[in-house]
Amino acid sequence: MAADALTATGGGQTSPPITERRAWHWPGTQALTLAIALLAAGVLVPVLTRNQHGASATALIWVGIILGVLGGGTFGGLTQVQPGKARVVQLFGQYRGTVRQPGLQWVNPLSRRIEVSTRVRNLESPQAKVNDADGNPIEIAAVVVWQVQDTAKAIYAVDDFVKFVAIQTETAVRHTASSYPYDNRGTGALSLRDNADEITKRLSDEITARVRPAGVRIIESRLTRLSYAPEIAQAMLRRQQADAVVGARSRLVEGAVGMVQLALQRLEEENVVELDEERKAAMVSNLLVVLCSEQATQQVVNTGSLYQ
């Protein structure tokens, strides 16, 4: 019963979101001319009635006062709109629209004009220490290029849209860093270091979704810092060096085996010498030592028989 009554009275309904619309405004130069004319008339009318007396003189004085008040009120409606900025017009607590046209404009003198910058801005997130998907502590930071797209949402949907963008950007950076490993270790999976373009695109998409309620458009986002935390940096460096050494050794052994195989094949095809299995094994061992050794090997010339 109470819920039905609440819905019937409109208490259960949420107000529609406020979106930007064009506010009514008048060219400021014309309004300025009118204001000057009204003020001049307000001054001249009482002067012209100085030789008059009675009710007519009083009426003209009141006319001059009214014209002066109207001229002053007209001056109060003048507002400057700079390039790259907009004015959100609010009258008696209600949103009346946004003025984006630069120059001198005239709006309702009783309205409040809130200035909002629509220029492109840079935001650099603070350096954050986060555990990646593998649990390793890393340090990460990003820079975001953004711009206010809907001034009404920026003013009325959130408390402070600049602070809102900063907090949501830091949250998105932390979430992205914890969702992927720093290094894929050759597995081919997405990683922060090896797939920077893909990670950056996903980061931009997440920030865009988070700041959409504030009427903000994300133009670009880039990671500016990505590294292991100092407490594990040395250990991870040794691991990377070990992986590099293992990879180089594997490539070297692979090439050496191919060269030995080619040598035995050419000897057999051209009937240079016939070797039994034991001598083939010795030749393979010697060639692998020569090809895989990091230092120059000492050559020994056999002056006797192949079997001595």
C-alpha positions as CSV (number, residue, x, y, z in Angstrom):
1,M,0.0,0.0,0.0
2,A,2.7,2.4,1.0
3,A,4.8,1.5,-2.1
4,D,1.8,2.0,-4.4
5,A,1.0,5.4,-2.8
6,L,4.6,6.4,-3.2
7,T,4.6,5.5,-6.9
8,A,1.3,7.2,-7.5
9,T,2.6,10.4,-6.1
10,G,5.7,10.2,-8.2
11,G,8.1,9.5,-5.3
12,G,9.3,6.3,-6.9
13,Q,10.2,7.9,-10.2
14,T,13.7,9.1,-11.0
15,S,14.2,12.4,-12.7
16,P,15.4,12.2,-16.3
17,P,19.1,12.9,-16.8
18,I,20.0,16.5,-17.7
19,T,21.7,16.8,-21.1
20,E,23.1,19.9,-22.7
21,R,20.9,22.1,-24.9
22,R,21.2,25.5,-26.4
23,A,20.2,28.4,-24.2
24,W,18.3,31.4,-25.5
25,H,20.6,34.4,-25.9
26,W,20.7,37.7,-27.7
27,P,23.7,39.3,-29.4
28,G,25.5,41.3,-26.8
29,T,26.3,44.3,-29.0
30,Q,22.6,45.0,-29.6
31,A,21.8,44.6,-25.9
32,L,24.6,46.9,-25.0
33,T,23.3,49.6,-27.4
34,L,19.8,49.2,-25.9
35,A,21.1,49.4,-22.3
36,I,23.0,52.7,-23.1
37,A,19.9,54.1,-24.8
38,L,17.7,53.2,-21.8
39,L,20.1,54.8,-19.4
40,A,20.4,57.9,-21.5
41,A,16.7,58.2,-21.7
42,G,16.4,57.6,-18.0
43,V,18.7,60.6,-17.4
44,L,17.3,62.9,-20.0
45,V,13.6,62.5,-19.1
46,P,13.9,64.0,-15.6
47,V,16.1,66.8,-17.0
48,L,13.4,67.8,-19.5
49,T,10.8,68.0,-16.8
50,R,12.6,70.5,-14.6
51,N,10.4,73.3,-15.8
52,Q,7.2,71.3,-15.3
53,H,5.2,70.9,-12.2
54,G,2.3,68.8,-10.9
55,A,1.3,65.3,-11.8
56,S,2.9,65.3,-15.3
57,A,6.3,66.1,-13.9
58,T,6.0,63.3,-11.3
59,A,5.0,60.8,-13.9
60,L,7.9,61.7,-16.1
61,I,10.3,61.3,-13.2
62,W,8.9,57.9,-12.6
63,V,9.3,57.1,-16.2
64,G,13.0,58.2,-16.1
65,I,13.5,56.0,-13.0
66,I,11.9,53.0,-14.7
67,L,14.1,53.5,-17.8
68,G,17.2,53.7,-15.7
69,V,16.4,50.5,-13.9
70,L,15.7,48.7,-17.2
71,G,19.0,50.0,-18.6
72,G,20.9,48.8,-15.5
73,G,19.1,45.4,-15.7
74,T,20.0,45.1,-19.3
75,F,23.6,45.7,-18.4
76,G,23.3,42.9,-15.8
77,G,22.4,40.4,-18.6
78,L,25.6,40.9,-20.6
79,T,28.1,38.0,-20.3
80,Q,31.3,37.3,-22.1
81,V,31.9,33.9,-23.6
82,Q,35.6,33.2,-24.4
83,P,36.7,30.8,-27.1
84,G,37.2,27.4,-25.7
85,K,34.7,28.0,-22.9
86,A,30.9,27.8,-22.4
87,R,28.4,29.4,-20.0
88,V,25.8,27.2,-18.3
89,V,22.7,29.2,-17.7
90,Q,20.7,28.5,-14.5
91,L,17.6,30.3,-13.5
92,F,16.0,29.8,-10.1
93,G,17.8,26.5,-9.7
94,Q,16.7,25.1,-13.1
95,Y,19.0,24.5,-16.0
96,R,18.1,26.7,-18.9
97,G,20.7,25.8,-21.5
98,T,24.3,26.4,-22.4
99,V,25.8,29.3,-24.4
100,R,28.8,28.1,-26.5
101,Q,28.9,31.0,-29.1
102,P,32.0,33.1,-28.3
103,G,31.7,36.8,-27.9
104,L,29.5,39.2,-26.0
105,Q,26.1,37.6,-25.4
106,W,23.0,38.7,-23.4
107,V,20.9,36.3,-21.3
108,N,18.3,36.8,-18.6
109,P,19.8,39.2,-16.0
110,L,18.3,37.1,-13.1
111,S,20.1,33.9,-14.3
112,R,23.3,32.5,-13.0
113,R,26.0,31.9,-15.6
114,I,28.5,29.1,-14.7
115,E,31.7,29.1,-16.8
116,V,32.9,25.7,-18.0
117,S,36.1,25.1,-20.0
118,T,35.6,23.0,-23.1
119,R,39.3,23.0,-24.0
120,V,41.4,19.9,-24.4
121,R,43.1,19.0,-21.1
122,N,45.9,16.7,-20.0
123,L,45.7,14.6,-16.8
124,E,48.7,12.6,-15.6
125,S,47.7,10.0,-13.1
126,P,49.9,9.6,-10.0
127,Q,52.4,6.7,-10.0
128,A,50.7,3.7,-8.5
129,K,52.1,0.5,-7.1
130,V,49.8,-2.4,-8.1
131,N,50.1,-6.2,-8.2
132,D,49.8,-7.5,-11.8
133,A,47.8,-10.6,-12.7
134,D,50.8,-12.8,-11.6
135,G,51.0,-11.1,-8.2
136,N,54.2,-9.2,-9.0
137,P,54.3,-5.6,-7.7
138,I,54.7,-3.1,-10.5
139,E,54.7,0.7,-10.8
140,I,52.4,2.2,-13.4
141,A,51.2,5.7,-14.5
142,A,49.2,7.1,-17.4
143,V,48.4,10.3,-19.1
144,V,44.9,11.0,-20.4
145,V,43.8,13.6,-22.9
146,W,40.1,14.6,-22.3
147,Q,37.5,17.3,-23.0
148,V,34.1,18.3,-21.7
149,Q,31.5,17.2,-24.2
150,D,28.3,17.8,-22.3
151,T,28.4,20.8,-20.0
152,A,25.1,20.1,-18.4
153,K,26.3,16.7,-17.2
154,A,29.6,18.1,-16.1
155,I,27.9,20.6,-13.8
156,Y,24.9,18.7,-12.6
157,A,25.6,15.0,-12.8
158,V,28.7,15.0,-10.6
159,D,30.0,17.1,-7.8
160,D,33.4,18.1,-9.3
161,F,33.9,16.8,-12.8
162,V,37.7,17.5,-12.8
163,K,38.2,15.5,-9.6
164,F,35.8,12.9,-10.8
165,V,37.9,12.3,-14.0
166,A,41.1,12.1,-11.9
167,I,39.7,9.5,-9.5
168,Q,38.1,7.4,-12.3
169,T,41.3,7.5,-14.3
170,E,43.4,6.2,-11.4
171,T,40.8,3.5,-10.7
172,A,40.9,2.4,-14.4
173,V,44.7,2.3,-14.4
174,R,44.9,0.2,-11.3
175,H,42.2,-2.2,-12.6
176,T,44.0,-2.6,-16.0
177,A,47.3,-3.2,-14.3
178,S,45.9,-5.9,-12.1
179,S,44.1,-7.6,-15.0
180,Y,47.2,-8.5,-17.1
181,P,50.7,-9.8,-16.3
182,Y,53.7,-7.6,-16.8
183,D,55.4,-10.1,-19.1
184,N,53.8,-13.0,-21.0
185,R,57.1,-15.0,-20.8
186,G,56.7,-16.2,-24.3
187,T,53.2,-17.6,-23.8
188,G,51.6,-15.2,-26.4
189,A,49.0,-14.0,-23.9
190,L,48.3,-10.3,-23.5
191,S,50.8,-8.5,-21.2
192,L,51.4,-4.9,-20.2
193,R,54.9,-4.8,-21.7
194,D,54.5,-6.8,-24.9
195,N,51.0,-5.6,-26.0
196,A,51.2,-1.8,-25.2
197,D,48.8,-0.8,-28.0
198,E,46.1,-3.3,-27.1
199,I,46.4,-2.5,-23.4
200,T,46.2,1.2,-24.1
201,K,43.0,0.8,-26.2
202,R,41.4,-1.2,-23.5
203,L,42.4,1.4,-20.9
204,S,40.9,4.1,-23.0
205,D,37.6,2.2,-23.3
206,E,37.4,1.6,-19.6
207,I,38.1,5.3,-18.7
208,T,35.5,6.3,-21.3
209,A,32.9,4.1,-19.7
210,R,33.7,5.4,-16.2
211,V,33.6,9.1,-17.0
212,R,30.6,9.0,-19.4
213,P,28.2,10.2,-16.6
214,A,30.2,13.4,-16.3
215,G,29.8,14.3,-20.0
216,V,33.5,13.9,-20.6
217,R,35.1,12.6,-23.8
218,I,38.4,10.7,-23.7
219,I,40.6,11.6,-26.7
220,E,43.6,9.5,-25.9
221,S,45.4,7.7,-23.1
222,R,48.9,6.4,-22.9
223,L,51.0,4.6,-20.3
224,T,53.9,6.9,-19.2
225,R,55.5,4.5,-16.7
226,L,55.6,0.8,-16.5
227,S,58.2,-1.1,-14.5
228,Y,58.7,-3.6,-11.7
229,A,58.7,-2.3,-8.2
230,P,62.2,-1.7,-6.8
231,E,62.0,-4.6,-4.3
232,I,61.8,-7.2,-7.1
233,A,63.4,-5.3,-10.0
234,Q,66.8,-6.9,-9.6
235,A,65.3,-10.4,-9.3
236,M,63.2,-9.8,-12.4
237,L,66.2,-8.5,-14.3
238,R,68.2,-11.6,-13.5
239,R,65.3,-13.7,-14.7
240,Q,65.0,-11.8,-17.9
241,Q,68.8,-12.1,-18.4
242,A,68.5,-15.9,-17.8
243,D,65.6,-16.2,-20.3
244,A,67.7,-14.3,-22.8
245,V,70.7,-16.6,-22.3
246,V,68.6,-19.7,-22.6
247,G,67.0,-18.4,-25.8
248,A,70.4,-17.6,-27.3
249,R,71.7,-21.0,-26.3
250,S,68.7,-22.7,-27.8
251,R,69.2,-20.8,-31.1
252,L,72.9,-21.6,-31.1
253,V,72.4,-25.3,-30.5
254,E,69.7,-25.4,-33.2
255,G,72.0,-23.9,-35.7
256,A,74.9,-26.1,-34.7
257,V,72.9,-29.3,-35.0
258,G,71.8,-28.2,-38.5
259,M,75.4,-27.6,-39.5
260,V,76.6,-31.0,-38.2
261,Q,73.7,-32.7,-40.0
262,L,74.6,-30.9,-43.2
263,A,78.3,-31.8,-42.8
264,L,77.6,-35.5,-42.3
265,Q,75.2,-35.5,-45.3
266,R,77.7,-33.9,-47.6
267,L,80.5,-36.3,-46.6
268,E,78.2,-39.3,-47.2
269,E,76.9,-38.0,-50.6
270,E,80.3,-37.2,-52.0
271,N,82.0,-40.3,-50.6
272,V,84.8,-38.3,-49.0
273,V,85.2,-40.7,-46.1
274,E,83.3,-43.6,-44.6
275,L,82.7,-43.3,-40.9
276,D,81.2,-45.9,-38.6
277,E,78.8,-45.0,-35.9
278,E,81.4,-44.5,-33.2
279,R,83.5,-42.1,-35.4
280,K,80.3,-40.2,-36.4
281,A,79.5,-39.7,-32.8
282,A,83.0,-38.4,-32.1
283,M,82.8,-36.1,-35.1
284,V,79.4,-34.8,-33.9
285,S,80.8,-34.2,-30.4
286,N,83.8,-32.3,-31.7
287,L,81.8,-30.1,-34.1
288,L,79.2,-29.3,-31.4
289,V,82.0,-28.3,-29.0
290,V,83.6,-26.1,-31.7
291,L,80.3,-24.5,-32.7
292,C,78.7,-24.0,-29.3
293,S,81.7,-22.9,-27.3
294,E,81.9,-19.3,-26.3
295,Q,85.7,-19.3,-26.4
296,A,88.0,-20.2,-29.3
297,T,88.8,-23.9,-29.2
298,Q,92.4,-25.3,-29.6
299,Q,92.8,-27.1,-32.9
300,V,94.6,-30.5,-32.8
301,V,95.9,-32.0,-36.0
302,N,95.7,-35.8,-36.2
303,T,98.9,-37.0,-38.0
304,G,98.2,-40.6,-37.5
305,S,95.4,-43.0,-38.4
306,L,91.8,-42.1,-37.9
307,Y,91.6,-44.8,-35.3
308,Q,94.7,-43.8,-33.3
